[in-house]
């Protein structure tokens, strides 16, 4: 999920680790903003703003394809805009 503090990075919902990029995956189920906020409850301070941010994030994801690498282009803590970094992750073998 994008950072709730308006930072241009993603935050791992379980560990709180910050990431500059992420890639789009299909979970097999449609997630709602409320479900995302519930999973992030340990790392968020303002549930109302986080719900807006999660709604914005999920809407933004629909602009991309599974496998695309994305980064946060802009984020005010309520509305996020993503940008395409790469069509697919780089593989290091």
C-alpha positions as CSV (number, residue, x, y, z in Angstrom):
1,X,0.0,0.0,0.0
2,X,1.3,3.5,-0.6
3,X,2.6,5.3,2.4
4,X,-0.1,7.0,4.5
5,X,2.3,9.9,5.3
6,X,2.3,11.0,1.7
7,X,5.7,9.5,0.9
8,X,6.5,8.3,-2.6
9,X,7.0,4.7,-1.6
10,X,5.0,1.6,-0.7
11,X,4.7,0.0,2.7
12,X,4.6,-3.7,3.2
13,X,1.3,-4.4,5.1
14,X,2.8,-7.1,7.3
15,X,6.3,-5.8,8.1
16,X,6.0,-2.1,7.5
17,X,9.1,-2.3,5.2
18,X,9.3,0.6,2.7
19,X,9.7,-0.2,-1.0
20,X,10.3,2.3,-3.9
21,X,8.7,-0.1,-6.5
22,X,6.2,-2.9,-6.5
23,X,4.8,-5.2,-9.2
24,X,1.1,-5.8,-9.9
25,X,-0.1,-9.3,-9.0
26,X,-3.5,-10.9,-9.2
27,X,-4.6,-12.3,-5.9
28,X,-7.5,-14.4,-7.3
29,X,-10.1,-12.3,-5.4
30,X,-11.3,-8.8,-5.6
31,X,-10.0,-6.8,-2.7
32,X,-12.0,-3.9,-1.2
33,X,-10.5,-0.8,0.3
34,X,-11.8,-1.8,3.7
35,X,-10.0,-5.2,3.5
36,X,-6.8,-3.4,2.6
37,X,-7.1,-1.0,5.5
38,X,-8.0,-3.9,7.9
39,X,-4.7,-5.7,6.8
40,X,-2.8,-2.4,7.3
41,X,-4.3,-1.6,10.7
42,X,-1.0,-2.1,12.5
43,X,0.8,0.5,10.4
44,X,-1.8,3.2,9.9
45,X,-2.7,6.1,12.2
46,X,-5.7,7.6,10.5
47,X,-8.3,5.0,9.3
48,X,-10.5,7.5,7.4
49,X,-7.6,8.9,5.3
50,X,-6.2,5.4,4.8
51,X,-9.6,4.3,3.4
52,X,-9.4,7.1,0.9
53,X,-5.8,6.2,0.1
54,X,-6.7,2.5,-0.3
55,X,-9.7,3.3,-2.6
56,X,-7.4,5.6,-4.7
57,X,-4.7,2.9,-4.8
58,X,-7.0,0.1,-6.0
59,X,-8.5,2.4,-8.7
60,X,-5.0,3.3,-9.9
61,X,-4.0,-0.4,-10.1
62,X,-6.7,-1.0,-12.8
63,X,-4.6,1.2,-15.2
64,X,-1.8,-1.4,-15.2
65,X,-1.4,-5.1,-16.2
66,X,-0.4,-8.0,-14.0
67,X,3.4,-8.1,-13.9
68,X,3.9,-4.4,-14.4
69,X,6.4,-2.7,-12.0
70,X,5.0,0.5,-10.6
71,X,6.1,3.3,-8.4
72,X,4.3,6.1,-6.5
73,X,4.3,9.2,-8.7
74,X,2.4,11.4,-6.3
75,X,0.8,10.9,-2.9
76,X,-0.9,13.3,-0.6
77,X,-1.9,10.7,2.0
78,X,-5.4,10.4,0.6
79,X,-5.0,10.2,-3.2
80,X,-2.2,8.4,-5.0
81,X,-1.0,8.4,-8.6
82,X,1.1,5.5,-9.8
83,X,3.6,5.4,-12.7
84,X,4.9,2.6,-14.8
85,X,8.5,1.7,-14.2
86,X,8.8,-1.4,-16.3
87,X,6.5,-3.8,-18.1
88,X,7.9,-6.7,-16.0
89,X,10.3,-7.3,-13.1
90,X,14.0,-7.8,-14.0
91,X,15.2,-11.3,-13.3
92,X,18.6,-12.0,-11.8
93,X,19.7,-15.5,-12.4
